[in-house]
Amino acid sequence: MKILIFGGSGGIGLAIIKQLLTQGDNHVVATYHAHCPAYRHPQLEWQALDITNEAQLLSLSATVGSLDWVINCVGVLHDSSHQPEKNLKSIDRDWFLTSIETNALPTLLIAKHFGANLKPSLFAKLAVVSARVGSISDNKLGGWYSYRSSKAALNMLIKGISIEWRRLLPQACVLALHPGTTDTQLSAPFQANVAAGKLFSPEYVADCFIKLIEQSTPEDSGIFLAYDGSVIAW
């Protein structure tokens, strides 16, 4: 299979790449933003890309050729100046928009420009890393306004894309996937309160995600799944 992974330099993305390249005859094209990872493999091609830049996405779609899977692992929760908001007083307009631009909009643009790349495949898959905190019905604690809102928007996009693709790419499956708390840079500031046994390695999450994507069918398109295969309410 030929697989495109956005965010291949992140913890989950890189773990997925490594696992895919040990299974069968897979060819992986993976993107990074600032720094190209040191990991190399004969069946791996690295591409520098700003996922928020539509012109760069369009250029990649025009050159990458036919694809079987597209996986978007890009996401932002915090940076050196911003942490998840604890209250309304903490809201920063620009950070809210950055969260939407990074966590939600790219998947819409990916679907716009890479649907044609997936169309020839008999087992086309579009999977994105979402988060349980993006579930509106599961929100019992409040806070984290920017991250929650951007992931809720992502989930709605996945639902909408799946409906349109039932007509345009009926063989495709579109999935939102929740990794649980994974031992990556994104979750590092919040790991102290994670229950024992609930901090997962990127390798474990990658294995779970690949199995979920492999097992999914067009009838599953448009659902929100946790790493263990359980369905999460929107």
Buried (B, 14 or more C-beta within 10 A) or exposed (E): BBBBBBBBBBBBBBBBBBBBBEEEEBBBBBBBBEEBBEBEBEBBEBBEBEBBEBEBBEBBBEEBEEBBBBBBBBBBBBEEEBBBBEEEEBEBEEBBEBBBBBBBBBBBBBBBBBBBBBBEBEBBBBBBBBBBBBBEEEBEEEBBBBBBBBBBBBBBBBBBBBEEBBEEBEBBBBBBBBBBBBBBEBBEEEEEEBEEEEBBEBBBBBBBBBEBBEEBEBEBBBBBBBBEEEEBEB
